[in-house]
Amino acid sequence: MKALLAGMVILMIGDSHMTTPGYLITTLHDNLMKQGAIVYSFGACGANAGEWASEGEAPCGSASRIKGGAVKTDRSSSASTHALSQLISTYKPNLVVIVLGDTMAGYTSPQLAKAWIWDQVSALTDEVKSSSTACAWVGPGWGTEGGSFGKTFARVKEASDYLATITAPCYYINSLVFSKPGEWGTIDGQHYNSAGYKNWGADITKVIDVLPPVKALTGQQ
């Protein structure tokens, strides 16, 4: 890959897709680094957006990865998120990338909890606004229907469509355009196999490369 992102500092936070080696904390993180970015990644399994506005619970574990280091995981009962404001203060990113959607979609609930999701998202986007940092929000992918989370194509599309309308000032990255429903295999309906995370990471990278704030910061035409 070309060093399109040379000199950029990117901070990534997210849900369970960012908590296991081989997931996006590996594939997306590596892709951005190969393009010259300095990358800091943090994930919290089961955490909703609002729990990143301050230190919150990570019900099924957390993970972190600093630059080219290994993924460090915490599966203890004390695993937690990190307040986004503190992460921004510590790492001073040019771009924040948020990977969140599946944990808030409520796949087994009769209806999408729009008011609650709005509260969760706005708590986090308020922190982004306060920092005046460029931001991208990565929405959920199709996955496969069923599995232990009861994921359905109809609900993930509904959740993605709604997130696209409420995640400003973050640029919304619609993961549903990267594949057809069920095209990428999963291990449980929601989490992809290694090929899926490789494809997803590569597709997200292509979008990040051409985001307006990234092009401005890197001098791309």
Secondary structure, DSSP 8 states (H G I E B T S, - for coil): ---TTTT-EEEEEESGGGSSTTSHHHHHHHHHHHTT-EEEEEEETT--GGGGTTT-B-TT-EEEEETTS--EEE-STT-B---HHHHHHHH--SEEEEE-SGGGS-TTSSS--HHHHHHHHHHHHHHHHHHT-EEEEE------SBTTTTB-HHHHHHHHHHHHHH-TTSEEE-GGGGS-TT-S-BSSSSSB-HHHHHHHHHHHHHHHHT-HHHHHHHT--
